[in-house]
Amino acid sequence: MREILMRPKVQIGIAILLVMIAVSVCAPLIAPYDPTASSIMFLAPPGHENWLGTDELGRDILSRLLYGGQSSLIVGIGAAVMAAIIGIPVGLCAGYLGGRVDLLATQVIDIFIALPGLILALIITAMIGPTLFNLVLVLGFVSWPRIARLVRGQTLALRESVFVEASKAAGARADWIMLKHVWPNTMRIVAAQFALTVAYSIFTSASLSFLGLGMPPPTPDWGAMVRAGFDYLAMNPGMSLAPGAAVAATVFGFYLIGTSIK
């Protein structure tokens, strides 16, 4: 663990994420205005009162930017947790038990991976409605096959190891072997994929919001802010560039960590 934390890419990623998380958590304390409060200052340029200007409804862009990180982080981390809850047991059982269980699990995983994740999330979200809870469910449902496939691959290799064979010879149950021997040796690759899943979920959530299927208004959301500012780029580019940069920075932070753990 210490070796991983000493890697420069991991340290940069952690630094980025600490800043983004701190800003989002402390948004009620540092935001200058209510993010949902409208005013008569429509599309005001950046100034000393509104550092990033105001949007088409007169809402402070900086305040909405600070609050927008809350929903993005909740969706990203929540979806990754759900994907891990589904994918880890499926991968362990498929890799260790083999036979028909492995065949069925592999077929299901391949079907999900073959489908474009954004299109599948778009269809499901349009059917059940765009809420915070639904976004977590949809993105977790779309992401679990990748974790399951990685865990299955690791389990297939560990199933033939000496310590697993010794446990079998001692009469240990399959569930005990998976929990005590196989799972601890797959945690590292799962941690890497978890970070990448958070990055993917945040980016996909922003994409859904850009298409109008993200957090319902007036909840601040980075993807929705990018879309709202798209029509006013000539007047105030910061309306889209600021939330777009926030999404890019957060995704980049998780990506640096995920690619450095492996």
C-alpha positions in Angstrom: 0.0 0.0 0.0 2.8 2.4 0.9 4.5 1.6 -2.4 1.4 2.6 -4.3 0.9 5.9 -2.4 4.5 6.9 -3.2 3.9 6.8 -6.9 3.8 10.3 -8.4 0.7 9.7 -10.5 -1.2 8.4 -7.4 -0.1 11.5 -5.4 -1.3 13.8 -8.1 -4.6 12.0 -8.4 -5.2 12.1 -4.7 -4.3 15.8 -4.5 -6.8 16.6 -7.3 -9.6 14.5 -5.7 -9.0 15.9 -2.2 -9.4 19.4 -3.6 -12.6 18.5 -5.5 -14.1 16.6 -2.6 -13.2 19.3 -0.1 -14.8 22.0 -2.3 -17.9 20.0 -2.9 -18.4 19.1 0.8 -17.7 22.6 2.0 -19.9 24.2 -0.8 -22.6 25.4 1.8 -19.8 27.3 3.6 -17.9 28.8 0.7 -20.5 29.3 -2.0 -21.3 33.0 -2.2 -25.0 32.6 -3.1 -27.8 30.1 -3.1 -27.2 27.9 -6.2 -30.9 27.7 -7.0 -31.8 31.4 -6.4 -32.7 33.4 -9.5 -32.1 37.1 -10.0 -32.7 39.8 -12.5 -29.0 39.7 -13.4 -29.4 37.5 -16.5 -26.2 36.3 -18.2 -24.1 38.8 -16.3 -20.4 38.7 -17.2 -17.8 37.7 -14.6 -17.3 40.5 -12.0 -16.5 41.2 -8.4 -20.0 40.1 -7.3 -20.3 37.1 -9.5 -16.8 35.8 -10.2 -17.9 33.5 -13.0 -21.0 35.5 -14.0 -24.6 34.3 -13.9 -26.6 31.9 -16.1 -29.7 32.5 -18.2 -31.9 32.5 -15.0 -29.6 34.9 -13.1 -28.1 32.2 -10.9 -24.6 32.5 -9.7 -22.4 30.1 -11.8 -19.7 29.8 -9.2 -22.2 28.7 -6.5 -23.7 26.1 -8.9 -20.3 24.9 -9.8 -19.3 24.3 -6.2 -22.6 22.5 -5.4 -22.6 20.5 -8.6 -19.7 18.4 -7.4 -21.9 16.8 -4.7 -24.3 15.0 -7.1 -21.5 14.0 -9.5 -19.4 12.5 -6.7 -22.4 10.7 -5.1 -23.4 9.2 -8.5 -19.8 8.2 -9.4 -18.9 6.6 -6.1 -22.4 5.1 -5.5 -22.4 3.5 -9.0 -18.9 2.1 -8.4 -20.0 0.6 -5.1 -23.1 -1.0 -6.6 -21.0 -2.4 -9.5 -18.6 -3.9 -7.0 -21.4 -5.4 -4.9 -22.7 -7.2 -8.0 -19.5 -7.8 -9.9 -17.3 -9.2 -7.2 -19.5 -12.2 -6.1 -20.4 -13.0 -9.7 -16.7 -13.0 -10.8 -15.6 -15.1 -7.8 -18.3 -17.7 -8.2 -17.8 -17.9 -12.0 -14.0 -18.2 -11.8 -13.9 -20.6 -8.8 -16.9 -22.9 -9.4 -16.5 -23.1 -13.2 -18.7 -25.4 -15.3 -22.2 -24.2 -16.0 -22.0 -21.3 -13.5 -19.0 -19.9 -15.3 -20.6 -20.5 -18.7 -23.8 -18.6 -17.8 -21.9 -15.8 -16.0 -19.6 -15.4 -19.0 -22.4 -15.2 -21.5 -24.2 -12.5 -19.4 -21.0 -10.5 -18.9 -20.2 -10.6 -22.6 -23.7 -9.5 -23.6 -23.4 -6.4 -21.3 -19.9 -5.5 -22.4 -20.9 -5.8 -26.1 -23.6 -3.1 -25.6 -22.5 0.5 -25.6 -22.6 1.7 -22.0 -23.8 5.2 -22.6 -26.6 4.0 -25.0 -27.7 1.4 -22.5 -27.7 4.0 -19.7 -29.6 6.4 -21.9 -32.3 3.9 -22.7 -32.8 2.8 -19.1 -32.7 6.3 -17.6 -35.3 7.4 -20.2 -37.5 4.5 -19.0 -37.3 4.9 -15.2 -36.7 8.6 -14.9 -33.6 10.8 -14.1 -33.2 11.0 -10.3 -30.1 10.7 -8.2 -31.0 7.2 -7.0 -31.9 6.0 -10.5 -28.7 7.3 -11.9 -26.7 5.4 -9.3 -28.7 2.2 -10.1 -28.4 2.6 -13.9 -24.7 3.3 -13.9 -23.9 0.6 -11.4 -26.0 -1.8 -13.5 -24.1 -0.9 -16.6 -20.6 -1.0 -15.0 -20.6 -4.3 -13.0 -19.7 -6.7 -15.9 -16.2 -5.1 -16.2 -15.5 -5.8 -12.5 -16.9 -9.3 -12.7 -14.7 -10.1 -15.7 -11.6 -8.9 -14.0 -12.4 -10.8 -10.8 -13.2 -14.0 -12.8 -9.9 -13.8 -14.6 -7.9 -13.4 -11.4 -9.9 -16.2 -9.8 -9.2 -18.6 -12.6 -5.5 -18.1 -12.1 -5.7 -18.4 -8.3 -7.9 -21.5 -8.4 -4.9 -23.6 -9.3 -2.5 -22.1 -6.8 -0.9 -24.2 -4.0 -2.6 -22.5 -1.1 -6.0 -23.1 -2.6 -5.2 -26.7 -3.3 -4.0 -27.1 0.2 -7.3 -25.7 1.6 -9.3 -28.1 -0.6 -7.3 -31.0 0.7 -7.9 -29.9 4.3 -11.7 -30.0 3.6 -12.4 -26.3 3.4 -15.7 -25.2 1.9 -15.7 -23.3 -1.4 -17.2 -20.2 0.1 -14.5 -20.1 2.8 -11.7 -20.5 0.2 -13.1 -17.7 -1.9 -13.5 -15.4 1.1 -10.2 -16.2 2.8 -7.8 -17.0 0.0 -9.1 -15.8 -3.4 -10.7 -12.5 -2.6 -7.7 -11.0 -0.7 -5.6 -11.7 -3.8 -8.0 -9.9 -6.1 -8.5 -6.8 -4.0 -5.7 -4.8 -5.8 -7.1 -5.2 -9.3 -10.6 -4.5 -8.0 -9.4 -1.3 -6.3 -7.9 -0.2 -9.7 -11.1 -0.9 -11.5 -13.2 0.7 -8.8 -11.4 4.0 -9.4 -11.8 3.7 -13.1 -15.5 2.9 -12.6 -16.0 6.1 -10.6 -14.3 8.1 -13.4 -16.5 6.4 -16.0 -19.7 6.9 -14.0 -19.0 10.6 -13.4 -18.3 11.1 -17.1 -21.4 9.2 -18.2 -23.5 11.0 -15.7 -22.4 14.3 -17.1 -23.1 13.0 -20.6 -26.6 12.0 -19.6 -27.2 15.5 -18.0 -25.9 17.1 -21.2 -28.6 15.1 -23.1 -31.3 16.2 -20.6 -31.5 12.9 -18.6 -29.4 13.8 -15.6 -30.3 15.4 -12.3 -33.7 17.2 -12.6 -33.6 21.0 -12.3 -33.0 23.1 -10.4 -30.4 20.8 -8.8 -26.9 22.0 -9.7 -25.2 19.5 -12.0 -22.0 19.8 -14.0 -23.3 18.2 -17.2 -26.5 20.2 -17.2 -24.4 23.4 -16.7 -22.3 22.5 -19.7 -25.4 22.1 -21.8 -27.0 25.3 -20.5 -24.0 27.3 -21.3 -23.6 25.8 -24.8 -26.0 28.3 -26.3 -24.2 31.3 -24.7 -20.6 30.5 -25.4 -20.0 33.7 -27.3 -21.4 35.8 -24.3 -19.8 33.9 -21.4 -17.6 30.8 -22.2 -17.2 30.1 -18.5 -20.8 28.9 -18.3 -19.7 25.7 -20.1 -15.9 25.7 -19.7 -15.9 25.9 -15.8 -18.2 22.8 -15.2 -16.5 21.0 -18.1 -13.1 21.6 -16.5 -14.5 20.3 -13.2 -15.7 17.1 -14.8 -12.4 16.6 -16.6 -10.3 17.3 -13.5 -12.3 14.8 -11.3 -12.3 12.1 -14.0 -8.6 12.7 -14.5 -7.9 12.3 -10.8 -9.6 8.9 -10.5 -8.0 7.8 -13.8 -4.5 8.6 -12.5 -5.2 6.5 -9.4 -6.9 3.6 -11.2 -4.1 3.3 -13.8 -1.3 3.5 -11.2 -2.6 0.7 -8.9 -2.3 -2.1 -11.4 
